[in-house]
Amino acid sequence: MTSDTIESIHKQTGLIVEFLASKGETTFQVTADETFRKSMILGAASYFESKIVFEIETLVTSNCDNKELVLEFVRAKGLKRKYHLLFDWDRPSANHFFATFGKRFVEFMKDKIANDATLSESIRDFMKLGKLRNDLVHGNFALYSLTLTSEELLALYKSANVFVDSLSSLFIEFNEAGATETTVDASPG
C-alpha cells in the first residue's frame, strides 16, 4: 500500500456515496459513508504502521554490523504485534515513541517540533488518527459514531503523512548530528 492508495480509496468511495445520493438511496448512502470513513481510518493507520515499521527496520540495518541477528531480534521483541505499544495514543504528542530511541532523540525531536509548525501539526494529526483507530477497534466498531467527514479524515491523513514520510530523514539527521557530537567529544583536548 502506498500513500496514494488512501487518496484513491477516498475518491472511489466518494463516488459510490455520490451515486447512492443521486439515486435517492439515502439510507444506503449514510451507511456507506459511515462504513467508508471507518475503513479510511483503518487503512491510514495500517499504512502508517507498515511505513514506520519499515523505517525502524531500515534504521536498524543501516546502523549495525550483524544486520540479520539484530533485525530479527527487533522484529520479534519490538515490532511484531507491538507497534501500537510504541505510542501513547491518549496523548497528542509522540514523545513516548521518540523515547524508545533514547533521551537525546527526544530532545532532538522536541527541538525539531518547536521550530517546525508543520511537523508539530503533523504529529498531532498522526496521533489523532492513531487514537481514532484504537477507538474504532477497541470500542465496538459497528456502533462507533464518527463525527469527522471523509474530507476532514483525508486532511488529517495528508497532514499525518508529513510526519511519517519525514521519519527516515529525521533518523538520518539525528545520526549525523550524533556522529558529529561523538567526533567532537572524542577529540583530544
Buried (B, 14 or more C-beta within 10 A) or exposed (E): EEBEEBBEBBEEBBEBBEEBBEEEBEEBBEEBBBEBBBEBBBBBBBBBBEBBBEBBBBBBEEEEEEEEEBBEEBBEEBBEEEBEEBBBBEEBBBBBBBBEBEEEBBEBBEEBBEEBEEBBBBBBBBBBBBBBBBBBBEEEEEEBEBEBEBEEBBEBBBBBBBBBEBBBEBBEEBBEEBEEEEEEEEEEE
